[in-house]
Amino acid sequence: MVKLYDRVFARRDFAAIVALAPVALCLGGCVEDDPVALAVSSPATSSAMTARPGVSPRGAPLAIISVEGAPDAISQRFQQAITTAAASGNVAIADISSAAYAARGYLSAYPVDSGTAFLSIWDLYDGSRRRARRLQDLVVVRSSADDPWSLLDDRVLAALATRSANDIAAALTNTPEAIAASGRGAVVATDPAPQPRATVVR
């Protein structure tokens, strides 16, 4: 089962996402279909995933596969932070063999006019290996450095992890598995264009 998901989460998907971050800085709103470009060109945008009333995300157990894009130590810290935040938000964290959904995260850090942006993108895959949802969040810090990752302190990392975990939990409440577990009606799964959320950390 692990190998099956590894084939779905191909590294070329990650490379394509990260490669777009510097391009987005140059193209801005001209690349409106690209999630990274959207986040950079509209840093003040905030559009949260809406949780389905009366439905718990626990009905759709989640495996957090990996976080890529940042230095290893930061990726590990972020994965631990989002796992803890998701569990606190009533998400059932499971291993890949028993999970209904799998999540793979990508982190990117890059300069913006107001400082430094940290972008997280999460792809949620269902049991059929189809991407069910893409979620993204943006945190901007009012400072810059030659190494942008040096600005990702515990406070900034926690803010990004909490936002990401909240969006994941809300997305899971809209899944057929969570709705069925709650005894609610049927749902039609959709994958709308991603809308980045932003937080400015001063």
C-alpha positions as CSV (number, residue, x, y, z in Angstrom):
1,M,0.0,0.0,0.0
2,V,2.8,2.4,0.8
3,K,4.4,1.8,-2.5
4,L,1.1,2.4,-4.3
5,Y,0.8,5.8,-2.8
6,D,4.4,6.6,-3.4
7,R,3.8,6.2,-7.1
8,V,0.9,8.6,-6.9
9,F,2.9,11.2,-5.0
10,A,5.6,11.5,-7.6
11,R,8.4,13.8,-6.9
12,R,7.9,15.6,-10.2
13,D,4.6,17.0,-8.8
14,F,6.6,18.6,-6.0
15,A,9.3,19.9,-8.3
16,A,6.7,21.5,-10.5
17,I,5.1,23.3,-7.6
18,V,8.3,24.6,-6.1
19,A,9.7,25.7,-9.5
20,L,6.7,28.0,-10.0
21,A,7.3,30.1,-6.9
22,P,10.1,32.4,-8.4
23,V,8.2,32.5,-11.7
24,A,5.1,33.8,-9.8
25,L,7.1,36.7,-8.4
26,C,7.8,37.8,-12.0
27,L,4.4,37.1,-13.5
28,G,2.1,38.0,-10.6
29,G,-1.5,38.0,-11.7
30,C,-0.7,36.9,-15.2
31,V,-0.6,33.2,-14.0
32,E,-4.0,33.2,-12.3
33,D,-4.4,29.4,-12.7
34,D,-1.2,28.6,-10.8
35,P,-1.7,28.2,-7.0
36,V,1.7,29.6,-6.1
37,A,1.2,32.6,-8.4
38,L,-2.2,33.3,-6.9
39,A,-0.7,33.2,-3.4
40,V,2.0,35.7,-4.3
41,S,-0.1,38.0,-6.4
42,S,-2.9,38.1,-3.8
43,P,-1.2,37.9,-0.5
44,A,-4.1,39.6,1.4
45,T,-6.7,37.0,0.1
46,S,-8.2,34.9,2.8
47,S,-10.7,32.1,1.9
48,A,-11.1,29.4,4.5
49,M,-12.4,25.9,3.7
50,T,-15.9,25.7,5.2
51,A,-16.5,22.9,7.6
52,R,-19.8,20.9,7.1
53,P,-22.1,21.6,10.0
54,G,-22.6,18.6,12.3
55,V,-19.9,16.5,10.6
56,S,-16.7,15.4,12.4
57,P,-13.5,14.9,10.4
58,R,-12.9,11.8,12.4
59,G,-15.1,9.9,10.0
60,A,-12.3,10.2,7.4
61,P,-9.0,9.0,8.9
62,L,-6.0,10.7,7.4
63,A,-2.4,9.6,6.8
64,I,0.1,12.5,6.6
65,I,2.6,11.1,4.1
66,S,5.3,13.8,4.0
67,V,6.3,17.4,3.8
68,E,8.7,18.5,1.1
69,G,10.3,21.7,-0.2
70,A,12.0,22.9,3.0
71,P,15.3,21.7,4.7
72,D,14.8,18.3,6.3
73,A,14.8,19.6,9.9
74,I,12.1,22.2,9.1
75,S,10.0,19.6,7.1
76,Q,10.2,17.3,10.1
77,R,9.2,20.1,12.5
78,F,6.3,21.2,10.3
79,Q,5.0,17.6,9.9
80,Q,5.1,17.1,13.6
81,A,3.3,20.5,14.2
82,I,0.6,19.8,11.7
83,T,0.0,16.3,12.9
84,T,-0.4,17.6,16.5
85,A,-2.6,20.5,15.3
86,A,-4.8,18.2,13.2
87,A,-5.3,15.7,16.0
88,S,-6.3,18.5,18.3
89,G,-8.8,19.5,15.6
90,N,-10.5,16.1,15.9
91,V,-8.8,14.6,12.8
92,A,-8.1,10.9,13.1
93,I,-4.5,10.4,12.2
94,A,-3.9,6.9,10.8
95,D,-1.2,5.0,9.0
96,I,-1.5,4.6,5.2
97,S,-2.9,1.0,5.5
98,S,-6.0,2.2,7.4
99,A,-6.5,5.8,6.3
100,A,-9.3,6.9,4.0
101,Y,-7.3,9.8,2.8
102,A,-3.6,10.6,2.4
103,A,-2.0,14.1,2.5
104,R,1.2,15.3,1.1
105,G,2.5,18.7,1.9
106,Y,4.8,21.1,0.1
107,L,6.5,24.2,1.7
108,S,8.0,27.1,-0.1
109,A,9.7,30.3,1.1
110,Y,10.3,33.4,-1.0
111,P,10.7,37.2,-0.8
112,V,7.7,39.5,-1.3
113,D,7.4,43.3,-1.2
114,S,6.2,43.2,2.4
115,G,8.9,40.7,3.7
116,T,9.0,37.0,3.3
117,A,6.2,34.6,2.5
118,F,5.9,31.0,3.6
119,L,3.5,29.0,1.5
120,S,2.1,25.5,2.4
121,I,0.2,23.4,-0.2
122,W,-1.6,20.2,0.8
123,D,-2.9,17.7,-1.7
124,L,-5.5,15.3,-0.3
125,Y,-5.8,11.9,-2.1
126,D,-8.7,9.5,-1.6
127,G,-8.6,5.7,-1.5
128,S,-8.8,5.6,-5.3
129,R,-5.5,7.6,-5.5
130,R,-7.4,10.6,-7.0
131,R,-6.6,14.1,-5.7
132,A,-9.7,15.1,-3.9
133,R,-8.7,18.5,-2.7
134,R,-5.8,21.0,-2.9
135,L,-5.4,23.4,0.1
136,Q,-3.0,26.2,0.6
137,D,-2.1,28.8,3.2
138,L,0.2,31.7,3.3
139,V,2.0,33.4,6.2
140,V,4.0,36.6,5.6
141,V,6.6,37.9,8.0
142,R,7.6,41.6,8.0
143,S,11.3,40.9,7.6
144,S,13.8,39.3,5.1
145,A,17.0,37.4,5.1
146,D,19.4,35.8,2.7
147,D,18.1,32.4,4.0
148,P,14.3,32.8,4.2
149,W,14.0,29.6,6.2
150,S,15.9,31.2,9.1
151,L,12.8,33.4,9.6
152,L,10.5,30.4,10.1
153,D,10.6,30.4,13.9
154,D,8.3,28.4,16.2
155,R,5.7,31.1,16.2
156,V,5.5,31.4,12.4
157,L,5.6,27.6,11.9
158,A,2.8,27.2,14.4
159,A,0.7,29.8,12.7
160,L,1.1,28.0,9.3
161,A,0.6,24.6,10.7
162,T,-2.6,25.6,12.6
163,R,-4.1,27.2,9.5
164,S,-3.2,24.2,7.4
165,A,-4.6,21.7,10.0
166,N,-7.9,23.7,10.2
167,D,-8.3,23.6,6.4
168,I,-7.6,19.9,6.3
169,A,-10.1,19.2,9.1
170,A,-12.7,21.3,7.3
171,A,-12.1,19.5,4.0
172,L,-12.5,16.1,5.6
173,T,-15.9,17.1,7.0
174,N,-17.0,17.4,3.4
175,T,-15.9,13.9,2.4
176,P,-18.4,11.1,1.8
177,E,-16.8,9.0,4.5
178,A,-17.1,11.6,7.2
179,I,-20.7,12.5,6.2
180,A,-21.7,8.8,6.2
181,A,-20.2,8.3,9.6
182,S,-22.2,11.2,10.9
183,G,-25.5,9.9,9.4
184,R,-25.9,13.0,7.2
185,G,-27.0,13.1,3.6
186,A,-24.9,12.5,0.5
187,V,-22.3,14.8,-0.8
188,V,-21.0,15.5,-4.3
189,A,-17.2,15.7,-4.2
190,T,-15.7,18.7,-6.0
191,D,-12.2,20.1,-6.5
192,P,-12.6,23.9,-6.9
193,A,-9.9,26.3,-7.9
194,P,-7.6,26.7,-4.8
195,Q,-8.0,30.0,-2.9
196,P,-4.9,30.9,-0.8
197,R,-5.3,32.2,2.7
198,A,-2.9,34.6,4.2
199,T,-1.7,35.7,7.6
200,V,0.7,38.5,8.2
201,V,3.1,38.0,11.2
202,R,4.6,41.3,12.4
